[in-house]
Amino acid sequence: PTRRSSDLVPGGLPGSEYCRDSKPLIALLREQQAAGRYIGAICAAPGFVLATHGIITDGPATGYPGCEAGIRNYSGRDVEHDAAHRIITGRGPGLCLSFALELLRALEGPQVASKVAEGMLITAQAPTR
């Protein structure tokens, strides 16, 4: 098997429900978490997948409004980076670029994220709100 630096769980419905119910996916996410590698989830996935399976614990997280059940420290922010647990969550589809840049910042560093954002004509800033 190939070693991955991160695994990302897409949002939306019913996709997040399918991911929640996928035993192979949950096994992969638990493996990533045990190895201390990053996990990312956006939209409905933080609540439906990560919180349901205890992957989000006491760290801050966000997700789509109405799908946050089980997220103990739901922030409602656009993007949340829990560096201690190596989990990055995004609130919804309109925030995909902010979510992606935060993942890139975590995996490759702020200079790489800034360079990519600049090339896309996006100001790479830490998430706000």
C-alpha positions in Angstrom: 0.0 0.0 0.0 1.0 3.6 -0.7 1.7 5.8 2.3 -0.5 8.9 2.1 0.2 12.2 3.7 -3.5 12.9 4.2 -7.0 11.6 3.5 -9.9 13.9 2.5 -13.5 13.2 3.0 -15.9 15.0 0.5 -19.1 16.5 1.7 -22.6 16.6 0.4 -25.5 14.3 0.7 -25.9 11.5 0.2 -22.1 11.1 -0.3 -21.3 11.8 3.4 -23.8 9.2 4.4 -22.2 6.7 2.1 -18.7 7.6 3.5 -20.1 7.3 7.1 -21.3 3.8 6.3 -18.1 2.6 4.5 -16.2 0.3 6.8 -13.1 0.3 4.5 -13.0 4.1 4.5 -13.4 4.4 8.3 -10.6 1.8 8.7 -8.4 4.0 6.4 -9.2 7.1 8.4 -8.4 5.4 11.7 -5.1 4.2 10.3 -4.3 7.8 9.2 -5.2 9.1 12.6 -3.1 6.5 14.4 -0.1 7.3 12.2 -0.5 11.0 13.0 -1.2 12.0 9.4 -3.7 14.7 8.4 -7.4 14.1 7.8 -9.6 16.7 6.1 -13.3 16.8 5.7 -15.7 19.4 4.4 -19.4 20.3 4.4 -21.5 17.4 5.9 -18.5 15.1 6.3 -17.1 16.4 9.6 -20.3 15.7 11.4 -21.6 12.7 9.5 -18.3 10.9 9.1 -15.6 12.1 11.5 -17.7 12.9 14.5 -19.9 9.8 14.1 -16.8 7.6 14.3 -15.0 9.5 17.1 -12.3 10.8 14.8 -13.1 14.4 15.8 -12.9 14.4 19.6 -12.2 17.5 21.7 -10.5 19.7 19.1 -12.3 22.5 17.3 -14.0 21.7 14.0 -16.6 23.1 11.6 -19.0 21.8 9.1 -22.2 22.6 7.2 -24.8 24.1 9.4 -27.3 21.5 10.4 -24.8 18.7 10.0 -22.7 19.5 13.1 -24.4 17.0 15.5 -21.7 15.2 17.4 -19.0 17.8 16.9 -18.3 18.8 20.5 -16.4 22.0 19.8 -18.2 23.2 16.7 -16.9 26.6 15.8 -19.0 27.5 12.7 -15.9 29.1 11.2 -15.3 28.8 7.5 -12.2 26.6 8.0 -10.9 25.0 11.2 -7.4 23.6 11.6 -6.9 21.5 14.7 -3.2 21.1 14.6 -3.0 19.1 17.8 -5.2 16.3 16.2 -4.1 17.0 12.6 -7.7 17.5 11.4 -8.8 20.2 9.0 -12.5 20.9 8.4 -14.4 23.2 6.1 -17.9 24.5 6.4 -19.2 24.1 2.9 -18.7 23.9 -0.8 -18.3 27.7 -1.3 -15.2 27.5 0.9 -13.4 24.8 -1.0 -10.5 27.1 -2.0 -9.9 28.2 1.6 -10.1 24.6 2.7 -7.7 23.5 0.1 -5.2 26.2 0.9 -5.3 25.4 4.6 -4.6 21.7 3.7 -1.7 22.8 1.5 -0.4 25.1 4.2 -0.5 22.2 6.7 1.1 19.7 4.4 3.7 21.8 2.5 4.1 25.0 4.5 2.9 28.6 4.3 5.3 29.6 1.5 3.9 27.0 -0.8 0.3 27.8 0.0 1.0 31.5 -0.5 2.7 30.8 -3.9 -0.2 28.7 -5.1 -2.8 31.2 -3.9 -0.9 34.0 -5.6 -0.9 32.1 -8.9 -4.6 31.7 -8.5 -5.0 35.4 -7.7 -6.2 34.5 -4.2 -4.9 36.2 -1.1 -3.6 33.4 1.2 -4.7 34.4 4.7 -5.4 32.4 7.7 -9.1 31.6 7.8 -11.3 34.2 9.4 -14.7 34.1 11.1 
